[in-house]
Amino acid sequence: MSNKNEGKLKHLDIDPDKLIDFLSEESKDTFLPNKVFTDPTKSAPIQRIVMPPEGGIDVYIKGLKYPREGYPHRPMVKTACIIKKTSIILMEFFASMGNKKDIIKLFIMRKDIRGLISKMIILFSYMVGSRRLREKYYSHAVREIHRAFTLMIEREDDPRLKKKWSRIRDVACLALEFDPAYRSRIQDFLSILNMNKIKLTKRDLYFFAPINNYRFGGKKRYREDGIIEKNEG
């Protein structure tokens, strides 16, 4: 092809990374209006991004005393928003059926409701997708929640439940990491808990022991009444 023809076609070349920007336009109906990023009272330039050796991501923003914990990657923030809003719609729907007549309907439909919730968890996990944050780079609170979920999953012997809890972990951690409004409230709630009152007692373990597809404390615990072998360790 001649240089002349190449010149005529050059204006048609589009960077693949910018193709969607070229094909789309702004909408008022969005979870993240652009004015949030252009309003100087709500945003400021990022000066640097640091990954501390202990984990997490610190984003230093001009004019702020402390670095922001976590990087608000726009696609993941939008996914978290969609999951949150869908969950709220479902909760509001069930809450609206609070009268006696509708509660009976809910009781009759309880199997269908359980199935719906399971399907919604699968849907949310698909929305999270195969590209998710490594545990090390979650903010400190979400990193700890992810760690605890992972330990619980490892203690689960039922493969079906392992998969279900893994999906719940990934969805919950994404929502908490990329929705600081919810994360701040959960952090405040968890900081109030007295863990000494939450820990399993010997009596708890006595009655929970027959749940034989889960290893409480990472090991099988057995009752001494002959149903299960004793293990208080």
PAZA-745102 format. One record per atom (N, C-alpha, C): x, y, z; residue in three letters. Coordinates in pm, whole numbers, padded with zeros to 5 digits, always signed. Example, Ala and Ser with C-alpha at 12.3 -4.5 7.8 and 13.67 -1.06 7.14 Angstrom:
2
+01319-00569+00780ALA+01230-00450+00780ALA+01320-00330+00780ALA+01285-00225+00708SER+01367-00106+00714SER+01290+00003+00787SER
end
This chain:
233
+00084-00119+00000MET+00000+00000+00000MET+00088+00124+00000MET+00049+00224-00078SER+00129+00346-00089SER+00122+00426+00041SER+00223+00514+00059ASN+00223+00600+00177ASN+00101+00691+00179ASN+00056+00729+00057LYS-00060+00817+00046LYS-00185+00750+00104LYS-00205+00621+00067ASN-00321+00548+00117ASN-00309+00521+00267ASN-00184+00493+00312GLU-00163+00471+00454GLU-00202+00595+00534GLU-00172+00711+00479GLY-00207+00836+00546GLY-00357+00853+00557GLY-00431+00810+00453LYS-00576+00822+00456LYS-00639+00732+00561LYS-00574+00613+00585LEU-00630+00516+00678LEU-00580+00533+00821LEU-00480+00615+00839LYS-00419+00628+00971LYS-00519+00673+01077LYS-00612+00761+01037HIS-00708+00813+01134HIS-00805+00706+01183HIS-00807+00588+01116LEU-00896+00480+01157LEU-00832+00388+01261LEU-00701+00402+01282ASP-00632+00318+01379ASP-00675+00356+01521ASP-00713+00257+01600ILE-00759+00282+01737ILE-00682+00193+01832ILE-00634+00249+01941ASP-00567+00173+02044ASP-00670+00078+02108ASP-00645-00055+02107PRO-00742-00150+02163PRO-00781-00117+02307PRO-00685-00062+02386ASP-00714-00030+02525ASP-00813+00087+02538ASP-00826+00165+02429LYS-00915+00281+02434LYS-01040+00263+02348LYS-01057+00141+02293LEU-01167+00116+02202LEU-01303+00141+02267LEU-01321+00089+02390ILE-01452+00104+02454ILE-01482+00251+02483ILE-01379+00330+02513ASP-01400+00473+02535ASP-01446+00541+02406ASP-01393+00493+02294PHE-01429+00549+02163PHE-01572+00512+02126PHE-01615+00389+02163LEU-01746+00340+02121LEU-01859+00382+02214LEU-01826+00423+02336SER-01930+00451+02435SER-01938+00600+02467SER-02041+00637+02544GLU-02059+00775+02587GLU-02102+00777+02732GLU-02091+00892+02798GLU-02125+00904+02938GLU-02276+00895+02960GLU-02314+00843+03075SER-02455+00833+03112SER-02475+00890+03251SER-02591+00949+03274LYS-02622+01001+03408LYS-02645+00887+03507LYS-02694+00773+03456ASP-02722+00659+03542ASP-02596+00575+03559ASP-02513+00612+03654THR-02389+00539+03677THR-02362+00532+03826THR-02289+00429+03866PHE-02254+00414+04006PHE-02142+00509+04046PHE-02066+00553+03949LEU-01952+00640+03977LEU-01952+00759+03884LEU-02033+00861+03911PRO-02035+00978+03823PRO-01898+01041+03811PRO-01865+01091+03693ASN-01732+01148+03670ASN-01706+01270+03757ASN-01812+01339+03801LYS-01792+01460+03881LYS-01720+01429+04012LYS-01730+01304+04059VAL-01659+01266+04181VAL-01508+01279+04161VAL-01464+01253+04038PHE-01321+01254+04011PHE-01270+01391+03967PHE-01360+01483+03933THR-01318+01614+03888THR-01344+01723+03991THR-01430+01695+04087ASP-01460+01793+04192ASP-01343+01798+04290ASP-01274+01913+04302PRO-01156+01922+04388PRO-01186+01903+04536PRO-01314+01915+04576THR-01349+01892+04716THR-01366+01744+04747THR-01372+01661+04641LYS-01393+01517+04661LYS-01278+01432+04609LYS-01183+01493+04541SER-01073+01416+04485SER-00947+01501+04480SER-00834+01434+04465ALA-00705+01503+04456ALA-00608+01410+04382ALA-00500+01464+04331PRO-00403+01381+04256PRO-00335+01277+04345PRO-00312+01160+04287ILE-00234+01056+04356ILE-00087+01091+04341ILE-00015+01098+04454GLN+00126+01132+04450GLN+00214+01008+04434GLN+00181+00902+04504ARG+00257+00777+04489ARG+00178+00661+04548ARG+00212+00541+04506ILE+00148+00418+04555ILE+00257+00327+04610ILE+00238+00282+04733VAL+00337+00200+04802VAL+00273+00069+04846VAL+00347-00042+04832MET+00302-00172+04881MET+00390-00210+05000MET+00345-00185+05124PRO+00424-00215+05243PRO+00457-00363+05254PRO+00571-00399+05313PRO+00609-00540+05324PRO+00509-00624+05404PRO+00436-00561+05498GLU+00339-00637+05579GLU+00210-00666+05502GLU+00194-00604+05385GLY+00076-00627+05302GLY-00006-00502+05281GLY-00104-00511+05193GLY-00190-00398+05164GLY-00132-00307+05057GLY-00204-00200+05027ILE-00162-00099+04930ILE-00189+00037+04991ILE-00088+00122+04996ASP-00103+00258+05048ASP-00099+00357+04932ASP-00205+00435+04918VAL-00214+00535+04812VAL-00202+00673+04875VAL-00093+00742+04843TYR-00071+00876+04898TYR-00139+00979+04808TYR-00233+01054+04866ILE-00312+01152+04792ILE-00276+01291+04841ILE-00257+01379+04750LYS-00214+01515+04783LYS-00314+01581+04880LYS-00259+01638+04988GLY-00341+01712+05082GLY-00397+01631+05197GLY-00380+01497+05195LEU-00434+01413+05302LEU-00324+01374+05400LEU-00359+01367+05529LYS-00262+01339+05634LYS-00207+01198+05625LYS-00296+01102+05597TYR-00256+00961+05591TYR-00278+00906+05449TYR-00202+00803+05413PRO-00228+00739+05283PRO-00360+00662+05289PRO-00429+00658+05177ARG-00553+00580+05169ARG-00516+00434+05159ARG-00585+00349+05236GLU-00556+00206+05232GLU-00640+00140+05123GLU-00572+00077+05028GLY-00641+00012+04918GLY-00650+00100+04796GLY-00643+00035+04679TYR-00651+00111+04553TYR-00791+00094+04494TYR-00865+00203+04475PRO-01005+00193+04428PRO-01014+00170+04276PRO-00975+00050+04234HIS-00979+00017+04091HIS-01123+00024+04041HIS-01149+00111+03945ARG-01285+00144+03905ARG-01372+00023+03869ARG-01326-00071+03784PRO-01413-00186+03751PRO-01453-00268+03874PRO-01360-00285+03969MET-01391-00363+04088MET-01486-00286+04180MET-01470-00153+04185VAL-01562-00071+04264VAL-01703-00082+04208VAL-01715-00079+04077LYS-01847-00089+04014LYS-01909-00227+04040LYS-01827-00332+04036THR-01877-00466+04065THR-01928-00473+04208THR-01851-00415+04302ALA-01893-00413+04443ALA-02024-00338+04459ALA-02040-00228+04387CYS-02164-00149+04393CYS-02284-00229+04343CYS-02265-00301+04234ILE-02374-00380+04177ILE-02415-00491+04273ILE-02316-00560+04331ILE-02344-00667+04428ILE-02419-00610+04548ILE-02372-00496+04597LYS-02435-00434+04714LYS-02579-00395+04683LYS-02602-00328+04571LYS-02735-00280+04538LYS-02833-00396+04512LYS-02783-00502+04448THR-02867-00619+04424THR-02906-00685+04557THR-02811-00695+04649SER-02837-00754+04780SER-02940-00671+04857SER-02927-00539+04849ILE-03021-00450+04918ILE-03162-00466+04862ILE-03172-00477+04729ILE-03304-00496+04665ILE-03369-00625+04716ILE-03291-00734+04724LEU-03345-00862+04772LEU-03388-00851+04918LEU-03305-00788+05001MET-03339-00775+05143MET-03464-00689+05163MET-03475-00582+05085GLU-03593-00495+05095GLU-03719-00570+05051GLU-03703-00656+04948PHE-03817-00735+04902PHE-03867-00829+05011PHE-03773-00902+05074PHE-03814-00995+05180PHE-03867-00920+05302PHE-03807-00804+05332ALA-03854-00724+05445ALA-03996-00672+05422ALA-04030-00646+05295SER-04163-00595+05263SER-04272-00700+05286SER-04230-00828+05296MET-04325-00936+05319MET-04331-00970+05468MET-04337-00865+05549GLY-04330-00883+05694GLY-04465-00910+05759GLY-04576-00897+05685ASN-04706-00925+05747ASN-04731-01076+05755ASN-04829-01113+05837LYS-04854-01253+05867LYS-04885-01335+05742LYS-04962-01278+05652LYS-05002-01349+05530LYS-04882-01380+05442LYS-04795-01280+05424ASP-04679-01298+05338ASP-04573-01387+05402ASP-04563-01385+05535ILE-04467-01471+05604ILE-04500-01618+05578ILE-04628-01649+05572ILE-04671-01786+05540ILE-04624-01823+05400ILE-04634-01727+05308LYS-04586-01752+05171LYS-04436-01781+05171LYS-04362-01700+05250LEU-04218-01719+05257LEU-04184-01857+05313LEU-04264-01901+05414PHE-04241-02033+05474PHE-04264-02143+05371PHE-04371-02129+05293ILE-04402-02228+05190ILE-04294-02230+05082ILE-04238-02112+05054MET-04139-02099+04946MET-03995-02109+04997MET-03976-02158+05120ARG-03843-02153+05180ARG-03738-02229+05099ARG-03778-02341+05038LYS-03682-02416+04954LYS-03641-02334+04833LYS-03739-02270+04770ASP-03710-02187+04654ASP-03622-02068+04693ASP-03647-02013+04811ILE-03568-01897+04856ILE-03424-01939+04881ILE-03405-02057+04945ARG-03269-02107+04967ARG-03198-02128+04834ARG-03272-02182+04736GLY-03214-02204+04603GLY-03178-02072+04537GLY-03264-01972+04554LEU-03238-01839+04496LEU-03112-01778+04556LEU-03099-01788+04688ILE-02981-01731+04754ILE-02853-01800+04706ILE-02858-01934+04692SER-02742-02008+04642SER-02705-01964+04502SER-02808-01943+04418LYS-02782-01900+04281LYS-02728-01758+04276LYS-02775-01673+04367MET-02725-01536+04371MET-02578-01533+04413MET-02540-01621+04505ILE-02399-01630+04547ILE-02312-01671+04428ILE-02362-01768+04350ILE-02287-01812+04230ILE-02278-01698+04130ILE-02389-01627+04110LEU-02389-01513+04017LEU-02289-01407+04062LEU-02291-01373+04191PHE-02198-01272+04242PHE-02053-01317+04224PHE-02027-01447+04245SER-01890-01496+04229SER-01846-01486+04083SER-01940-01506+03989TYR-01907-01488+03847TYR-01878-01341+03818TYR-01952-01253+03885MET-01929-01109+03865MET-01792-01068+03916MET-01750-01129+04028VAL-01615-01103+04078VAL-01513-01145+03973VAL-01539-01258+03908GLY-01455-01302+03798GLY-01330-01375+03843GLY-01249-01412+03747SER-01129-01490+03776SER-01014-01402+03821SER-01021-01272+03796ARG-00916-01179+03837ARG-00956-01114+03968ARG-00900-01161+04077ARG-00934-01104+04206ARG-00806-01069+04281ARG-00822-00983+04379LEU-00708-00935+04455LEU-00643-01050+04532LEU-00509-01054+04531ARG-00439-01150+04615ARG-00459-01112+04761ARG-00462-01213+04847GLU-00488-01189+04989GLU-00393-01084+05047GLU-00268-01088+05007LYS-00166-00998+05063LYS-00199-00851+05042LYS-00273-00819+04935TYR-00294-00679+04899TYR-00429-00622+04944TYR-00507-00703+05016TYR-00628-00646+05077TYR-00587-00551+05189TYR-00674-00457+05224SER-00651-00372+05340SER-00648-00459+05465SER-00590-00409+05574HIS-00559-00494+05688HIS-00681-00568+05745HIS-00796-00501+05753ALA-00915-00566+05810ALA-00968-00675+05717ALA-00975-00645+05589VAL-01027-00743+05492VAL-00929-00859+05479VAL-00800-00830+05491ARG-00698-00936+05485ARG-00720-01037+05599ARG-00754-00987+05716GLU-00779-01075+05830GLU-00908-01154+05811GLU-01012-01090+05757ILE-01138-01160+05729ILE-01115-01270+05626ILE-01036-01239+05522HIS-01002-01337+05418HIS-00927-01455+05480HIS-00832-01426+05569ARG-00753-01531+05634ARG-00843-01623+05716ARG-00935-01563+05794ALA-01025-01643+05877ALA-01118-01729+05791ALA-01171-01671+05683PHE-01254-01748+05591PHE-01176-01866+05534PHE-01052-01842+05494THR-00970-01946+05434THR-00945-02060+05531THR-00919-02028+05659LEU-00901-02131+05761LEU-01029-02213+05777LEU-01143-02145+05778MET-01270-02215+05791MET-01292-02309+05672MET-01259-02262+05553ILE-01274-02344+05432ILE-01185-02467+05438ILE-01063-02450+05489GLU-00970-02562+05501GLU-01021-02667+05600GLU-01097-02623+05700ARG-01149-02714+05802ARG-01276-02785+05756ARG-01332-02739+05646GLU-01456-02798+05593GLU-01421-02922+05511GLU-01484-03035+05542ASP-01456-03160+05471ASP-01548-03183+05351ASP-01661-03118+05349ASP-01757-03135+05241ASP-01714-03049+05121ASP-01677-03110+05006PRO-01631-03033+04891PRO-01733-02930+04843PRO-01861-02965+04852ARG-01966-02872+04809ARG-01968-02746+04897ARG-01954-02766+05027LEU-01953-02653+05119LEU-01822-02573+05107LEU-01713-02642+05079LYS-01586-02572+05056LYS-01601-02470+04943LYS-01663-02515+04834LYS-01681-02429+04717LYS-01775-02313+04750LYS-01882-02344+04823LYS-01979-02240+04858LYS-01915-02134+04946LYS-01840-02176+05049TRP-01774-02080+05138TRP-01666-02000+05066TRP-01600-02063+04970SER-01498-01991+04892SER-01562-01878+04812SER-01678-01906+04755ARG-01750-01803+04680ARG-01795-01689+04771ARG-01850-01726+04887ILE-01893-01624+04983ILE-01775-01539+05027ILE-01661-01603+05054ARG-01541-01529+05095ARG-01501-01427+04989ARG-01494-01471+04864ASP-01446-01382+04757ASP-01543-01266+04733ASP-01673-01294+04740VAL-01773-01188+04721VAL-01769-01090+04838VAL-01767-01144+04961ALA-01767-01058+05080ALA-01642-00971+05085ALA-01526-01030+05055CYS-01401-00954+05061CYS-01395-00847+04953CYS-01446-00877+04834LEU-01448-00775+04729LEU-01538-00659+04770LEU-01657-00691+04823ALA-01750-00585+04862ALA-01692-00499+04973ALA-01627-00562+05071LEU-01570-00487+05182LEU-01449-00404+05140LEU-01367-00461+05052GLU-01245-00391+05010GLU-01277-00268+04926GLU-01374-00281+04836PHE-01400-00173+04741PHE-01523-00089+04775PHE-01579-00111+04894ASP-01686-00025+04942ASP-01652+00016+05085ASP-01570+00121+05100PRO-01524+00162+05234PRO-01636+00200+05329PRO-01751+00243+05276ALA-01864+00278+05364ALA-01910+00155+05443ALA-01917+00040+05375TYR-01956-00083+05443TYR-01841-00137+05528TYR-01719-00129+05474ARG-01603-00181+05548ARG-01586-00109+05681ARG-01603+00023+05682SER-01585+00099+05806SER-01685+00056+05912SER-01809+00028+05871ARG-01910-00015+05966ARG-01882-00156+06018ARG-01840-00245+05928ILE-01807-00382+05970ILE-01687-00380+06064ILE-01586-00298+06034GLN-01470-00287+06122GLN-01512-00238+06260GLN-01600-00139+06263ASP-01646-00086+06391ASP-01722-00192+06468ASP-01807-00266+06399PHE-01885-00373+06462PHE-01793-00481+06519PHE-01695-00526+06439LEU-01606-00632+06483LEU-01517-00587+06599LEU-01481-00457+06601SER-01395-00406+06708SER-01467-00403+06842SER-01600-00405+06839ILE-01680-00405+06962ILE-01686-00544+07025ILE-01673-00648+06942LEU-01690-00785+06990LEU-01584-00823+07093LEU-01626-00893+07197ASN-01535-00951+07295ASN-01508-01095+07251ASN-01390-01118+07194MET-01361-01249+07136MET-01362-01361+07239MET-01337-01329+07367ASN-01342-01431+07471ASN-01483-01486+07487ASN-01583-01402+07453LYS-01722-01447+07461LYS-01768-01516+07333LYS-01691-01500+07227ILE-01725-01561+07098ILE-01666-01701+07086ILE-01549-01722+07148LYS-01479-01850+07134LYS-01566-01967+07179LYS-01546-02082+07113LEU-01619-02202+07148LEU-01580-02251+07287LEU-01679-02284+07367THR-01654-02342+07499THR-01655-02495+07487THR-01619-02563+07595LYS-01624-02710+07594LYS-01768-02758+07574LYS-01863-02685+07633ARG-02004-02723+07614ARG-02044-02706+07467ARG-02002-02594+07404ASP-02030-02576+07261ASP-01977-02694+07181ASP-01851-02729+07209LEU-01787-02836+07133LEU-01855-02970+07157LEU-01908-02989+07276TYR-01979-03114+07307TYR-02100-03132+07216TYR-02176-03022+07197PHE-02298-03031+07116PHE-02270-03015+06967PHE-02162-02943+06931PHE-02131-02925+06789PHE-02055-03044+06731PHE-01998-03127+06819ALA-01913-03236+06772ALA-01979-03327+06668ALA-02110-03357+06679PRO-02172-03444+06578PRO-02170-03387+06436PRO-02138-03258+06423ILE-02124-03202+06288ILE-01992-03255+06233ILE-01994-03377+06182ASN-01870-03450+06155ASN-01805-03420+06021ASN-01859-03322+05947ASN-01792-03285+05821ASN-01715-03154+05836ASN-01695-03113+05963TYR-01620-02989+05989TYR-01526-03013+06105TYR-01402-02965+06092ARG-01299-02985+06194ARG-01286-02859+06280ARG-01358-02852+06391PHE-01353-02736+06481PHE-01212-02721+06537PHE-01157-02600+06528GLY-01022-02576+06576GLY-00917-02644+06492GLY-00956-02693+06374GLY-00859-02756+06285GLY-00842-02904+06309GLY-00918-02959+06405LYS-00904-03103+06433LYS-01041-03160+06468LYS-01056-03288+06448LYS-01180-03355+06485LYS-01194-03356+06636LYS-01314-03326+06685ARG-01341-03330+06829ARG-01453-03430+06853ARG-01434-03518+06953TYR-01526-03629+06969TYR-01589-03634+07107TYR-01716-03671+07112ARG-01789-03682+07238ARG-01750-03811+07307ARG-01760-03811+07441GLU-01721-03929+07519GLU-01837-04025+07544GLU-01955-03997+07487ASP-02071-04082+07514ASP-02081-04199+07418ASP-01975-04222+07342GLY-01975-04335+07251GLY-02010-04299+07109GLY-02077-04182+07090ILE-02111-04139+06955ILE-01982-04105+06881ILE-01895-04030+06952ILE-01770-03988+06894ILE-01661-03996+06999ILE-01543-04024+06961GLU-01429-04035+07053GLU-01399-03899+07115GLU-01355-03894+07241LYS-01329-03769+07312LYS-01199-03705+07265LYS-01201-03572+07249ASN-01080-03497+07219ASN-01105-03353+07257ASN-01054-03311+07372GLU-01075-03175+07420GLU-00961-03083+07380GLU-00860-03134+07310GLY-00742-03053+07279GLY-00769-02943+07181GLY
end
